C-alpha cells in the first residue's frame, strides 16, 4: 500500500511539474511555423524569413536556433527583442541533394523550458527536371485560345 501511494504521488508530482513548464509559444508568436519552398532547382540556395513577435511582458532573447542538419542554416537575432516588438529567424537551405526534404529548426528562448520547432519542406529537382517542371508550369498558366466565328 505504501509503495502504491508513493508511486501515485510521484506521478502526480511529475504531472504538476510538467504542466507548469513554460513553452516558447507562451512568449513568442510566429506568423507561421512551417514553410514549403515547393520545387526548387538543385544547387540554388533558398531562404525564408520566419516572422515572430514577442508576446510576453518583458524582453526576450533567442538563445539558439539549431537546424536538424548541416544543409539548413538558421540565423537568429542576437539582440534582445523588446515586448511587443517583432523580428525574424532566417532559414537558409542549400538544395545540393535532389529529392524531397523536411527539415526542422529548434528555437530555444532564454529562460523558457520547452523550445519550439520551425519546419521547412520542399523538393529539390535536378537542372533538367526543374527546366521540364518550369516549362509545364508556364504552359499550364497560359490562357486557352478558342476559335472565333
N, C-alpha and C positions, 0 to 999 in steps of 0.2 A: 504494500500500500504506500509505504514511504517512497519507494522508487518511482511509482506511478505519479505521485504528487510532484516529486522533483522533476520528472520528465515533462509533465504538463506545464509546470512553472517555467521551465527553460524554454519551451516552445512559445508560451505566452510572452515572455520577455523578449525573445528574438523577433516575434511578430511586431511588438510595440516599437522596438528599436528600428526595424526595417521601415515601418510606416512613417517614422519621423525623419528618415534620411532625406536630405534636401536633394532635389534634382535640378540639373541645369535648366530644364524647361520652366522652373519656378522663377528664374531671374532673367532669362533671355528668350526672346520670341523671334524665330526665324520666319522670313517670308515664305520660304519653302525649305524642306529638309531633304528633298531629292531633286535631281536634275537629270533628264535624259538628253544626251547630246544627239541622239538619233544615229544616223550613219555618217561616219567621218572617214576621211582619206588617211590611209596608213602613212605614217611619217609626218603628219601635220598636227602639231600640238594644239590643244584646245583648252580654254579656261571658262570658268563660270564663277560669278560672284554670288555667294550666299549672303544676302542682306539680313541683318538682325538688329533688334532694338533691346536696350537694357530696360526691362520692365520692373526692376527692383527699386527700392528707395535709397540706394547707395551706389557709388561707382563699383563697377565690376572689372575684373582682369581675366582675359582669356589666357589661362595658364599654358595650355598646349592644344595643338590641333595635329593629330597623328594619323597618317594615312595607313591603309591596310597593306600597301605595297609601295615599292620604290618608283613605280610608274605614275604615281599620283603625288603631287606636290602642293600641300596646303600652305597658305600664307595667312597668318593671323595678325590682328592688330597688337602692337607692343605696348601702347599706352592704355591706361585705364579708360573705360567708357563710362561717362557720367550718366546718372539716372535720366531716363527719357531720351538719351542720345542713341544714334544708330551708327553702325559700322558694317564691315564686310569680312568674310573669310573667303579668300580667293582659292579656288580649287583648280589646279592645272593637271592635265593628263597628257602624257607624251605620245600615245597612239602608235607605238612601234610594232606591236604584235597584232596581226589580223585576228578577227573573231570578236564575239560579244564580250563585254566587260561589265562588271558590277563591283564597284569599289566603295569603301567606306572611309570616312574621316571622323575620328573620335575627338570630340571637343570637350575639354575639361575647363571648367570655370573655377578659379581660385576660391577656396573655402566651401565649395559645394561637393557633396559626396558622390553623386551619380552623374557621369558625363552624358552627353547626347551624341547621336551619330547622324552625320550627313551622308548622303549616298549619291554617287554619280554612276550612270549607266549609259550604254550605247553599244554600237557595233563598229569596229574598225574594218574597213574594206581595203583590199589591195588597190593599187592605182587603176588597174584595168576594170575591176569590179565597180569601183567608185565612178569611173567615167561612164560605164554602162548604166549605173543607177541614176546618174545625173541626166543622161540622155532620156531615159524612161520617164523621169520626173518632169523634165522640160516638155516632153511630148504630151504627157497627160494633162498638163496645165494649159495647153493651147486650146482656144475655142474651136468647136467643131463647126465647119462651114457647111451650110445647107444650100442645096441648089435652089435658085430662084426661078420663077416662071416668067 
